[in-house]
Amino acid sequence: MRRVAKLLPLLLILAALVLGAGYRYWQSRLEAPLALETPTLYEVPAGAGFHRVIRELDARGILSDGWAYRLLSRLEPEALPDLRPGEYRLTPGMSGRELLGLLDRLEVVTYPLTIPEGWTFAQMRAALDAAPKLEHRTAEWSDAEIMAELGREDELPEGRFFPDTYRYRKGISDLEILRQSMVRMDELLSEAWASRDDDLPIDTPYQALILASLIERETGAPEERERIAGVFVRRLERGMRLQTDPTVIYGMGDDYDGNITRADLREPTPYNTYVIDGLPPTPIALPGRAALQAAVQPAEGEALYFVARGDGTHHFSRSLREHNNAVNRYIRNR
């Protein structure tokens, strides 16, 4: 017993040394770089837990010491990352600890989807259908089915979605992008309507949305939005037809081949503002924030006409004679 008592301190020291060495080796395995030569995308599946992720990375040869991570889950469960489904970009030289940090920060790979101002809803749908990594849930749906799913079964979709750049992760559905876009348009339209000028010849936010879509489609130079809005507002106040070509084009639909003829200007469609009085029945495009603001805060002035110069800007005229001269100068001569 006396001999054992003498050896006990030595045994305790040896045990401590072994445990210390084992701990340092364990930590070194967690700090070891991943077995990667090029950047690699790894997808955390929906519903996957920590142990499944480690098994998959181990099976793919990205991790070579799965035991170290399983031990981590037992000894330091608070160090385990919260997992979010999606793709994660793993890079050469990244350690296991850095991988855990990447997962814990939820730094999923995202992809951009840009919807330009002035696009139609049909163009937006085509962009959604072509977007990679997106779940194309609505690809076979009608416009009416989409609006019903969004809780707007009594509304038409044109103009109801905000043009912007949206970022999404793999597995997000196109319906979610549409929902975000619709909510954003609701917010910005409400803000614009609350800041509207007094005595505008429009009575509802929806009419402001329609007017903003015309402004968006007619604007080539951003600084002209308010002036174009002013022309439309003054024509509405005087009971003059708006006579804006983009409404004719929208009303022609698939029949538009890039040119507008005199016959097209006389063709009675619900959108042809050379034929109908006032605003068309719906927006003709997705207006941006600046167009929404211009619709409710148009520039003051006396111009009742404008014509494109061919460089993105317009010539504004107060009288029909001046306008006809501008048409001769910028359209017919060209």
N, C-alpha and C positions, 0 to 999 in steps of 0.2 A: 504493500500500500504506500510505504514511504517512497519507493521508486516511482510509482505512478504519480504521486503528488509532485515529485521533482520534475517529471516529464510534462505535466499538465500545462505549465506556462509555455513550454516550447511548442507543444501541440496547438495551443491557442494561437501562438504567433504564426505557426505554419498555416493554420486554417485561415487566418486573416490575410496572409500573403496570397494564398490560393484564391480566396474570395476577391481580393483586390485585383489580382491578375485577371480573374474571370470577368469581373465587372469592366475592367479596362478593355478587354478583348470584345466584350459585348458592345460597349460603346463605340469601339473602332469599327465594328461591323455596321452599326447604324450610320456612322460618318463616312463609310466607304462610298466611292462614286458608283453610280449606276452603270451597268454594262451597256453603254450606248456609244455609238460612233457618230450618229447623226440625230438631229431633233426628231422626236417620235411623238405621235399623238396616242394617248391612252384614254379610252372612254370608260368612265365609271357608269355601269348600267344602273337603271332605275331600281331602287330597292336593295342595291348591293351593300353589304356590310364590310367592315374593315378586314376581316379574315378572308373574305372572298377576293377582295382587291389584292391582298398580299399573295394569295394562292395564284391568281392570274398573272401577276407580275413575275412571280417565281417561275411559273410554267413557261413564260415567254423568255426567260433568261435575263430579264432586266434586273431582277434581284437575285442574288445567289445565296442569301442568308435569311430565308424566310423565318427560321427559328428565332432570330433576333427580334423580329417584329412581333411574333407571337408571344415572346417573353415580355416585350414591352407592354402588350395589352394586359398582362397579368400584374406586372410590377408598377407600371405608371399608366393606369387607364385614363387618367386626366390628360395625358399627352396625346391621346388618340384624336385624329381630326374628325370634325363633322363633315360628313360626305354629302356632296350634291351631285346628282346625275349630270353628265356632260363630258366633254373632251378636255383633257389637260395636256399641255405641251411639256414634254420631258426633254431636257437638253443634256448633251454630253458634259460630264464633269459634275453634274448635280448629285449631291449626296442623298442618302436615304432620309436624313433629317430634313433636308431641303425639300424633298418630295412630300414629306408629311406636312411641312409648312405650306407648300403649294396647295395641297388638298384642303388643309384647314382654312386657308384664306379664300377658298371657293373660287380660285382664279380659273374659271372655265374659259375655253377658247370661244370667242364670239365672232360672228360674221356680220358685215354691214349689208343693209338693204336700203338703197336710196330711191325714194319716190320724189321726182322733181316737181316743183310747182308748175301748175298748168297741165299736168297729165290728166287723163280721164280715168274713171274708175276701171274701165276695161283694161287700160294700160297698167294700172296698179295690179290688177288680178294676174295679168300676164307675167309681171315681174315676180309676184309671189310664186306662181307656178314654176318659174325658172330658177328660183333661189335654191342653192345647194344646201344640204343638211337640214332643211326645213321640212316639217311634216306637212304634206300637202293635203290637208283634211278637206278643204273646200273645192278642190280642183274640179269635181264633177257636179258641184252645186250650182243652182241658179242664183242670180242676184237676190231674188226674193227669199230664197232659203237662207242665204247668208244673213240678210237683214233680220229675218225671223229669229235665227240663232243668237243674234246680238241683241235681241229684245226690241227691235225696231221694225216689226212686221208691217207697220202702216207707213213706212217711209221708203222713198227711192234712194239708192246709194250715192248717186252722183253728187260730188261736192261735200259729202258727209265725213270724209277722211282727210286727215292733215298730212300734207306732203312734207317729208322729212327723211333723215337717215335713221333707221332703226337698227339696233344690234340684237342679235338673237343667238342662242346656243343651240347645238344640235338637239333635235327632239322637240323643240318648241313648234307649235302648230301655226300655220298661216292665220288661223282664226284669232290667235292671241295677238299677232301683229295688227290685224284689223281692229281688234278691240282697243288696243292702245291708241291707234291712230284716230278712231272715232271719238274716244274720250278726250284726246288732245284737241281735236277740232271743236268739240262742245265747249271746252274751257276757253279757247281763244275767241270763239265767236261770241260767247257770253261777255268776255272782257271787252271786246270791240263794241258790242251793242251798248254796254253800259257807258261807254265814253263817246257815244254818237253826238253829232251836232244837232242843234234844235232845227225843227222845220224841214227835215229831210223828206223827200217824196216817197219814202218807203216806210212801211208800218210794222214790219216784223223782222226778227233776226234772220229768218229764212230768206226774206227778200234781200237783206244785206248780203247773205251768202251767195245768192244768185248774182247780184251786182258785182260782188268781189270776183266771181269766176269770170265775168266778162272783162273786168279790168285786168285780171291775170293773163288772159289769152290775148289781149290787145297790147300788153306792155312788152316792149323790147328793151327799153332803157329804164332801169328801176326808178330813176328820179322823176319819171313822167307819170307814175301811178296816180298821184293826187290830181294832176291836171286832166288825165283821161277820166278819172272819176268825176271831176267837175263838169266835164262836157256831158257825160251821161246824166248826171243829176239835173243839169239845166234843161236838157232835152225832155226828161221826164216831167219836170215842172211845167214846161210849155206845151206838153201833150204831143211832142214830136216823136216820131219813131226813132229807135236807137240806131238802126241801120249799121249794125256791126257784123262784119264778115264771119268772124268765128262762130256766130250763132247759125249762120247759113250752113257752114261746114258741118257743124254738129248735127243739124237737122238732116243733112244728106246721108249721114252714116257711112256705110260701106260704098255708097255710090260716089263719094268724093275721090277724085283721081289726082288731086293736086292743083286743079284749076276751077275757078268759079266763072260761069258764063252769065250773060244777061238773063237767060232763061232760068238759071238757078236762083237769081235774085228775085224772080217773080214767082217761083214755085211756092205754093202755100203749104208750109210745114208749121207745126206748133212752135218751132224755134226760129223761124225766119223773121228777124226783126226788121226786115224791109217790108214785110207784109203785116205782121201783127203789131198791135199797140202795146206799149209798156214792156215789162220784163218777160223773158221766156218762162215756161212753167217750172223749170228746175235749173240748177246750176249746169254749166256745160264743161266744168273742169274742177280740179282740186285747187282752190286758191291758197296761197301762203299767208303768213301773218301780215305782211306789209299790204297785200291787196285787201285783206279784211279791214285793216285800219283805214286805208284810202276810201273804201266804200262808205264808211261812216264819218269820215272827216275829209271830204273832198276839198281841193283847192278852190279858192274864189277866183273869179275871172268872168270874161264875156264870151269866150270861145264856145261855139256850138258844133264845130266840125274838126276833124283831124284826118290826116292822110299820112301814110308811111313814106318816109324819104328813101327807104331802101338800105339804110345803114343802122336800123334798129330804133331810130328816133322818129318823131312825127312832126309835121307842120300843123299848127293849130290856127284855125280861122274863125273870125266872128261872123262873117257873112257867107252866103252861098256863092256869091261872085268870087270872093277871095278863095274859097274852097275849090271851086272849079278851076281857077287858075293854078292852084297848087296841084290838083289832080293832073292837069295838062303837063305840068312841069315834072312831077315826080313819077307818075304812072304811065300816061300815054306816050310820052317821049321815050321813057325807058323801054 
